[in-house]
Amino acid sequence: MSLADTLSELQSQVGTETHVSDWLEMTQEMVNEFGEATRDMQWIHVDPERAQAESPYGTTIAHGFFTLSLYPHLRGLVDEAKPLFGAKNVINYGLNKLRYPAAVPVGSKIRARCELLSAEEVKGSIEITEKYSVEVEGQDRPACVAECIMRLYY
């Protein structure tokens, strides 16, 4: 399919949900490893006993940036067998908006929902903007809502 045909197909999908991930359990080990990698070992994330006693959540919670950083995994961007919209290469171009309306308690399950917000040709690529929303099983509010910009190369 040509770049123009792919762009036209993507533009016809603007405003629709294009991806729902599988559920992923947020484990304490994952949160601890993220904390170690980023040097953010704040007790609300890594000290279950203190969090149970002092946190309004009654347990440890995932770092907001960890929840955001799961976008490539939950979106399937790292699965070479299923390239995003058939692209040969996908580049993270940045974010427009980012909010954390709710926490992700350790032990909960999360999944991503992605809605295509825009698609346009930019410098020989297709630039898409997706709304990335992270649901927490059993919670009404999402844990993370971001507008993620990706450049797709064909």
N, C-alpha and C positions, 0 to 999 in steps of 0.2 A: 504494500500500500504506500502511496506517495505521502510526502510530508503534508501536502495540501489536503489530501483525503483524510489522513489521520487527524489533522487539525479540525476539519469539518465534522468528523465523527465525535471528537471530544467536545466541540462546541455544542453539539446537539445534546450532550449529557450534562451540561452546566445546570446546576440546581438540583441534581439528583444524587442520591446516595450511591457511591460507586464501590464501597467496600465495607464489610463488617468482619472483624477478625474473630478468631476463636477466643475463648476465655483463657486468661493467664492468671495463675495464682501468684500473688505478691508475697514472697517469703522473706523472713528476717535475714536469711543469708544473702539474698539479692540486695536488700537495703543496706546491709553492712558492707558488702563489696563496693557498692556505689559510694557510700560514705568514705571508705578507705581511698578509693580512686580520686575522689574530689576533695578529700581532706575535710569533709563536713561530717563530723562525728557527734553532732548535737544529740543530746540525750533523748529527745522526742522521737528520734529515728532509730537509735541503736541501743537503748537501755530499756528493755521490756519491763523490768521491775519498777523502775522509777516512773515510766510512762503509765503503768497500771495505777500507780498511786497518785500521780500529779497531773497527768495529761487529761484534757477535757474529752479525749477520745477513748480513754481507758486502755490504750494499747499504743504501741509504736506505729508510726505512719511513714509512708514512703516520702522521700524528698520530692518536691514538685518538679525539679529539673530531671529527676529520674523518670517520673511519669512521662514527661515530655520526651525524654531521650528514647523511650520505647517505641516512638513513632515508626522508625525504619523497620523494626521487627514486627510490630502489630500490623503495619500496612503491607508487609510482605516485600519491602524494598530490597531486602537482603537475600531473597529467594531467586537465584539466577534461573531456575526452571520456570518461573512465572514473571517475566519482565513487566514492569508497570506500563500498561497501554502499549506493549510491544516494543518499548524503547531498547536500544542497545546499551545506553548508558543513562543513568539518572543522577543528577547532581542536586544536592541540597543547596538552595539559593538563599534561604532565610525564612524569617517569620514576619508577618504583619501585626498580628495581635496575639496576646497570650494571657490567659486567666486561669486561676486555680479555684473554682467555686467550692470544691469540697475536698476533703482529705481521702487518701487511700490507706485504710488500716491494714497493717500486716495481717496476712491470713485471708484477706478478701480476694475476690476474683475481679479482674478488669478486662475490658475489651474495647477496641477502637471502632468508631463509626466515622467514615470519611465521606464528605460531600464535595463534589467538584464545584468550585465557585467561579473559576474562570480558566480559559485556555486561549493563548495567543502566540503567534509566531514571534520569536525574539532571536535575532542573530543566528539563524540556521538551526534553531531548536524550537521546541514548543515549551512555553512556560505555563505551568499550571499552578493554580492556587487551590488548595484543599482545606476544608474545615475539618480538623482532627478533633474529635470529641472522645474522651475516655470515660466510659461508663464504669461504675462500681456496682457489682451485683447487689441488688437489694436497696440501693440508694436512689433517691429521686434526682439529685443534682449531679452533673458530671464532675469529675475530679480535675480535668484539664480540658480547655478549649483553646485551640490555636489555629491560626491561618498559616499553613505551611506552603512555601513556594518551592517548586521543583522545576528544574530544566531537564527536558527529555530530549535525547539525541538519537537520531535514527540513521 
